[in-house]
């Protein structure tokens, strides 16, 4: 399960890196949406219902890569940095949760 959470974090980091370069990360949005829809059932027993629900909600929020890509084109560099920071934070959250799962088993 820790590998699954790390994989989600890597998908988010990859999307962030592509967006920082001005590229659209094809396919990532659908992957993240699918994971967000399965998150609660997949990890509820490991982290608790409240944390699983929070992670699913965070993932659902960042899956909207297409919208973010469109918004970035009209933003100043500091605004872009703030917008992309949310993706980076979410990736960190999933890596941290993976660590928790890895060391609690």
Secondary structure, 3 states (H helix, E strand, C coil): CHHHHHHHHHHHHHHHHHHHCCCCCCCHHHHHHHHHHHHHHHHHHHHCHHHHHHHHHHHHHHCCHHHHHHHHCCCCHHHHHHHHHHHHHHHHHHHHHHHHHHHHC
